[in-house]
Amino acid sequence: MPVLRSIDALAEIERPVVLAAGVFDGMHLGHQAVLRAALAQAEKIGGIAVALTFDPHPAAVLRPGKAPRILTSTGLKLRLMAELGVTAALVVEFNTAFAAVEAGEFIKRLHASAKKLSGICVGEGWRFGHARKGDAALLHALGSELGFSTTSVEPVQIDGAVVSSTSIRAALESGDLATVSKLLGRDYAIPGTVLHGRGMGRQLGFPTANIGNHGEQFPPDGVYAVRATLDGESLGGVANIGVRPTVTDSRERALEVHLFDFSRDIYGSEIEVAFLHYLRPEKKFSGPGELRRAIETDATTARGILSSRQAA
């Protein structure tokens, strides 16, 4: 999927453009509904659906130090968009200068840059522009003036509740992975880079990959059955989130994964870890022997969960 990094790059697209605009953090079912609306509209007119999103998350610029952790890194977000069938993406750098741009000015620049802006699809409650003054009503007014349509997509509801990034964060914080998966339409996953660790897992007979992430929100500390994706290969495993009290004095939370039946050197590789099932809380053991026995039990339990999910 082509990724444009400036608004002016919209001029490279010859066919009519239908924008699906939003932060899309989480790429949950509500976000997917907005993207599908743009895809359907683009197909009707023989145009191209372009996902318009921002990097970094606007809250990181507008509320530094108070912004929530992200649910979806930009790289994962773009991959999920491509899997949904989105034709191209426009990733706008969100900084203090951009935050000062008035909503109407932003839309007019999009219109001026595209050879033919045919439509904009947004979530019903989306706000944009300086002081978040832009909304669907402004888009409708500008669309009448400039000649593009506006589609305001109603929120998706599950079990009577609106699907939102806020509700997903709340479920994730409480460890309710089943609800998180239901709202996302997939298992919650964190992508990252495999980093060098202290090698303690290897000494115990359970080598682990230490994952450097992009600031995503972690589920609660503990041990999980996981499925990892590495170079397109799906691998079962068991993961630990926490401070590893048996082997280190560090208070920094970390994510490490032991992959089943796997022995390749993958330092520096990109990996994506999907959380399937919570096994137990993190705890401090009396020593390496007790820790090793616990990991053996965790691995056996996780293998059983992965096998049952595969058979379902």
N, C-alpha and C positions, 0 to 999 in steps of 0.2 A: 504494500500500500504506500503510495507516494506521501511524503510528509512535507508540507510547506512550513517554513519558519518565519515568514513575514506576510503581512496582509497584502503587500504589493505583489507577492507571488501568485495571488489569485488570477492575475492577468495571464498566467501561463495556461489556464484552462479554457479551452475553446468552446466547450458545450455549456448550456445553461447550468448554473450552480444552485443547488438547494443546500443551505447551511443548516446543520443541526448544532445549536450553540448551547454550551454549558460547561461547568467545571468537570462534571462526570467523574467525581471522585467516588470510587466504588464500582462504577459501571454496573449498577444494580438494575433491577427489572424496570424501574421508572426511567432510568437513563436509556435503557434499551428501547423503551417505547418511543422516546423522542427520536432516536436514531432510525428506528424502523419507519417512523412517519416520514422522515426526510428521504429514506430509500424509496418508499412507495411513491412519493411525490416526484422524485427524480425519474423514476421508471416511466411514469405517465407521460412526461414531457420529453423523454429522451435525453435527460440531463445527467448531472453527476452529483451524488450526495457527498458533501464535505463536512466532516466533523470539526467544529471550531471549539478548541479548548485552550487551557492556559497552563503555563509552567513558569514558576512553581505555583502551588495552590495559592489563590489570592489571600487567604487568611494568614499565610506565612509572611506576607508583606504588610497587610493591613493591621494585623494583631500579633506582631512578633513576640514570642515568649508565651503567648496565650492561645495560639492556634492549636486546634486538635491535630493529632497525628494523622497522616493520610491513610486511606484505605487502599489506594491503588497508585503505584508509581506511574510516571508518564509512559515508560516503556511497556509495562503491562497493559495499561489503558489502551495504547495504540494497537497492541496485539489483539486484544479483545474486540476492538472496533473492526479490525480487519476480518476477524473470524465471523463477525456479524454480517459482513458483506459491504461495509462502508468503502467507498471508492478511493477517498483521499482524506487527509487530515490537515488542518491548519492549526499549528501550535503557536500561540501568541505568548511572548515573554511578558510575564506580569511583574512589573516593577513600580516604583513610586511615580515615575513619570506617566506610565500607562494608567495607574490608578486615578490620576488627576484628569483624565480625558472624559469629557461629558458624554453621556450615553448617546445622544443624537449625533455628535461628531463621530463617534466610533462606528455607528451604523452607516453613516454617509461615506466614510472612508472605505468600508467594506463594499458598498455599492459602486463607488468610483473605481475601485481596483478590479473588480470582477468584470469580465467582458459582458456577462449577462447574469445578474443576480435575480433568480426567479422566485426564490422563497426562503424563508427562515422559519425553522421549527424550534420551539423551546418548551421547557416544562412550564406548566401554568404559573408557578410561583417564582420563576427565575427573575432575579434582579441583576442589573449590570450598570456599568458606567460610574462616574464620580458620585460618591455618596449613595450608590446603589439606587439612583433615581430612575434608571431605565426599567421598563417592564413590558408586558405583552401589549398593553394599551398604546404605549409609545411606538412599538413596532408596527402595530396596525395603522397608526396615523402616518408614520414615515413610509410604510408600504403603499398606502394610497397616493402619497405624494411622488414616490420614486418608482413605483411600478413593480413591486414584489409582493407576494402573498405572505401572510403570517399564519402559522399553525401553532396554536397553544394546546399542548397535550396535557390532558387531565392526569392527576397523580394515579399511580397504580396502587390498588389496595389489596392486601392479603389478610384474611380473617378480620376484616373490618378496620384494619389499621393501614395508614399510608406508608408505603415503602420510601424510606429516606436514608441518607447517609448517617443522620443522627441516630435513627433507630438501630441501624446496623452497628454503629459504634457502641451503643448501650448493650446490645446483645453480646457483642464481642467482649466487652469489659466483664460481663457476668459469666462468660464461658459458655454461652448458649450457642454452640456451633450449629445445631440443627436449625435454629431460627435464622442465623446468619446465612446459611446455605440457601434457605428458602427465599430470603429477600434478595440475595445476589443472583439466584438461578444457577449457582455453582458453588463448589467448596471455596472457602476463603484461602487465599494463597499469598505468600510473600516471596518475591523474587530477590535475588542478591548474588553477590560474588563470593566464591569459596576462598576463605582466607587461611593463612597459616595459624595454627593454634599451638598449644603447649604439648600436644602429642600424648596426653594422658589417656584418651580413649583407646589409642592404639596399644598402649602398654597394658590396658585392661582386656585386650582382645576384641574391642568394639571401636574401631577407628571411626572418628566423626569428622564431618565437614562443618567448619565454623562459617556461618553465613553473615557477611556484611550486607546490610539492607539499606533502604533509601529513606528510613524514618517512618516506616509503616507502623500502624498500631499492632502490638502483639496481643494475642489471647492471654489469659492469665498464666502466671508461672506454673510450670508443671511438665508432665511427660505426655506426648501425643502420638497416636498412630498417624502417619503421614504418607502422602504420595508425592514424590519429587519428579520433576521433569528436567532432564539434562540432555542437551543436544537432541531433542525430540524423543528421547527414550523415557518411558515411564517406569519409575523405580519405587518399590515399597520401602518403608523405613520407620524408624522411631526417632522422635525429636524431643529435645529438652529446651525449655525456655526458662531462664532464670539466672541466678548468680553462681551456680555450681558450688555450693558451700562445702562439699567434701574435698574438692581439689583446688580451690582458690579462695583467697581472701577478698577478691574484687567484689564490689557492690554494683557493678554495671551489668545490666541484664544482657544476656546473649542468647542467640539461637544456634544450636548445633544439632546435626542430623547424622544418625547412623543409617546407612543404606544397606539393605539386605543383599547378600550374595554379590557384593561389589568390592573391587579392589584396585581400580584404576587411580592414578594420580590426577586429580582434577583441580589442583590449586590454580586460582585465577579464572576458573570457568564460571559461566553464568548458570544459575540453578533456580528453580521455582519450587517452593515447598507449600503443598496444600494440606491443610489441617483437617483430618477426618474424624478423629475421636479422641476425647480426653481420657487418659489412662489413670493418672494419679498426680497428687501435688509433688512439687519438688521438696526434697528433704535432705538433711545432712546425715550421712551414714557414719558408722564407727571407723571405717577405713576402706581401702580399695577392694578387699574381699567381699564385704557386704554390698558395696556399690556394684561390683561385677555381677553378683547374684541377682540384684534388683534389675539390672539392665537385661539380664537373661530372661527374667520373668516378663519384663516389658516387651521385649522382642517377640517372645512366644505369643503374648496376648495380641500384639499389633499384627502379627502374621495372620492370626485367626480372624481378626476384624477385616483385614484387607481381602482375605480369601472369601469371606461371606459377602462382602460388598461386590466382589467380582462375579460371584455366582448369582447375585440377585438380579 
